[in-house]
Amino acid sequence: MTAARKRVVIVGGGFGGLACARALDGADVDVLLLDSRNYHLFTPLLYQVATALLDPSDIAYPFRTVFRRSRNVRFRQARVTGVDFDSRRLSVAGGDTIPYDDLVLATGSANAYFGNPELAERTIGMKALDEAMRLRNHALSCLERAAQIADPAERAEWLTFVIVGGGPTGVEYAGALAELLEMVLGRDFPELAPGSGRVVLVEGADRLLGAFHPRLGAYAADTLQGRGVEVRLSTLVREATEEAAVLSTGDRVGARTIVWCAGVGPIDPLPDKGSGGNGGGDAPVSRSRSKRLEVDGYLRLRPSPGGTGVSPGNVYAIGDVASVRQGEGELPMLSPPAMQEGRYVARAILDGGTPAHPFRYRDKGTMATIGRRAAVCQVGPLRLRGFLGWITWLVVHLYYLIGFRNRAVVLASWGWDYVRRDRPIRLIVRSRYDPVVASLVPEEPG
Amino acid sequence: MTAARKRVVIVGGGFGGLACARALDGADVDVLLLDSRNYHLFTPLLYQVATALLDPSDIAYPFRTVFRRSRNVRFRQARVTGVDFDSRRLSVAGGDTIPYDDLVLATGSANAYFGNPELAERTIGMKALDEAMRLRNHALSCLERAAQIADPAERAEWLTFVIVGGGPTGVEYAGALAELLEMVLGRDFPELAPGSGRVVLVEGADRLLGAFHPRLGAYAADTLQGRGVEVRLSTLVREATEEAAVLSTGDRVGARTIVWCAGVGPIDPLPDKGSGGNGGGDAPVSRSRSKRLEVDGYLRLRPSPGGTGVSPGNVYAIGDVASVRQGEGELPMLSPPAMQEGRYVARAILDGGTPAHPFRYRDKGTMATIGRRAAVCQVGPLRLRGFLGWITWLVVHLYYLIGFRNRAVVLASWGWDYVRRDRPIRLIVRSRYDPVVASLVPEEPG
């Protein structure tokens, strides 16, 4: 006679959800991991897919492969549409409901446009794999298009790339894109002059990499400028059109590509504010000003002031979707807090929901690469930059990449890029759905 | 004082067009290669992309990289919309016109459905890179879907794959798909029983691989059946619906996937029958019964009986789009004739359009793989099969793959597959446009 095992459902297999599932692998609970995609995505290298250095499969790993040998962790590809906290059931798209004893919400984040639908429409994001692929196809198509345009002003528009947001994603993409343009213009495109590509990085604050020490932000700006990137600080994009980005300075930058790296927001797993939770129109769960789900010191969901429906003992939120307060503010939307939170919640669940200590984040540092032989790393009081920072960045990212195959392929690709100065994967896989790709080849033959 | 160099325009960069452009590389002519895609595709390995063994970039190579060091070969991504033979100009989508002195039409082939729009709508083809990607996403999504279905009959539909056409493409895809299902069902999908996948290969003729010796076709059928593939000979697909394929035998095979490998037809580069060619409604160019462009013994376009517009000296057609007669029939739509024709035309152009001998195809053999350690090769009177055939197939395909990087990556992938019995690239990259992928995750969050 064994008691029925506890059933843990984890919603989302990003860094937080995956760390939680792995920490529960082999334990005496049944784990169901839900994700709307069938793979874990190593988002820190997404910009390398977008710049034709890596293939999608190099940075994505199917969940079923991760847990192939697990006896207690199962995966299901599904999108959660609501949670009934009282009956302890999730509903998923398609109509099924899934029971849980403990629930971990780890739905992550997606591009956020501060309520500006024009920006959402006219920019390309870089938060998901299909976005990175779209950006790659789009950018390569812009070069093919530019090669066919005689008018110098219009040609310059196709060769100009405006990147909005000077955080790690914007900085890394800007550096890699500048390198890509340097590699292919002139050499692969004899129609286009070397140096005719233009990358403009627009940041609202007065420095890049706001989460880093000011000196590292200044180093990043210097390095990017030395590689031909125009850095516009204290500047916003006021308007995005088909042919230009209009900046808050009044400047109009003619560009056919505007890349959105300026903000992400949580993906709220309770879109209908907890269907059946407390029955009323009132949201049963409180959210922070950043719209993340508020949690207590043990990462348990915090009911809204007037709410009654949530049992705080068995619903957790972690990662980008959770507002985890530490010191003066909430933890940033980065993978290290998400992974630590995931492991903490796994232990809490195995301890029966009563951990001895509240969650405490241990900052192991943060880093961003700026391109060939240049990166910034900040580990407590230690700050690395330049070549040493770059090597550190390489080692850490290889270490955290999942799976031997991915590591080997990525290492080989980096070596190829470094030695040959080449981006091998410059395919425009046709898509009828991207307007620029489609405009290049308006109608498919056959 | 140098005379203006001759301008050769090649339309299409498949095996024929690429061979022609390479043979003209370095010669005293200006070459412009046009293609609606920016890469050459090694179509013989497309089925390995469709079965999650290779990445798209492993079998595709950007034209600009191929001709990076060339001084006289240029590339332009464009789709040809018409040819004016009198003024010797091509028109391309977007409105531009391109002058030529010599023109090589090498537009290749695409899926053909014998005028049955239902088949075009309800089946997935495997002739282009995006089709192979769509097929991969679709097949993997079917497995995820099956894992969520309780009803055994409906579950079986999601796990059944009907392949229409028992030529090399159908045979190779059937073998690779059976291996994929054997590898992942049970192991990666504990919800699904090993052996619950079903592959049905439907062929209208009374044997597989009609272009090969009957004994090799019988060997292919035996081998596939030994690996669990149901082979239905002398059978046609009468009707394709959302849930089933209805066969000419009256059988209804419940299946959510029907793959079209049963026929390709030429992509006619003269869709408006030669705009401006002879001004009349009469087509200035004759076409064979198979709708390929008719050419004379020197591969020059043959004017239609009543036509007057085509100057036979400077317009060539090669590869799948050309009807090249040899012996009793026309050459098959395969890469070896296309490549030989491309090289012949390059020589003819350099010889000023007056080659000493008409084109003669030298049959160097043909081959198809059936899966792990099994293939058939036919080289003149020599017939190989089994392991020896498989090794021959491996070596020949690696040899013809373009570029060192692609060869190395493909070899590594094959080694991984062989040793680990694993298909690493099982990503469903979300697409709002494939109905099955979309139905799995009906609406995107965030």
Interface residues (C-beta under 8 A of the other chain):
Chain A: S36 R37 N38 Y39 D55 P56 S57 A60 P62 R64 T65 R68 R74 R76 Q77 A78 R79 A93 G94 D96 T107 S109 A110 N111 A128 L129 D130 M133 L140 S141 E144 A147 Q148 V184 R187 D188 F189 P190 E191 G265 I267 P269 P271 R405 V409 W416 P424 I425 R426 L427 I428 V429 R430 S431 Y433 L440 V441 P442 E443 E444 P445 G446
Chain B: S36 R37 N38 Y39 D55 P56 S57 A60 P62 R64 T65 R68 R74 R76 Q77 A78 R79 A93 G94 D96 T107 S109 A110 N111 A128 L129 D130 M133 L140 S141 E144 A147 Q148 V184 R187 D188 F189 P190 E191 G265 I267 P269 P271 R405 V409 W416 P424 I425 R426 L427 I428 V429 R430 S431 Y433 S439 L440 V441 P442 E443 E444 P445 G446
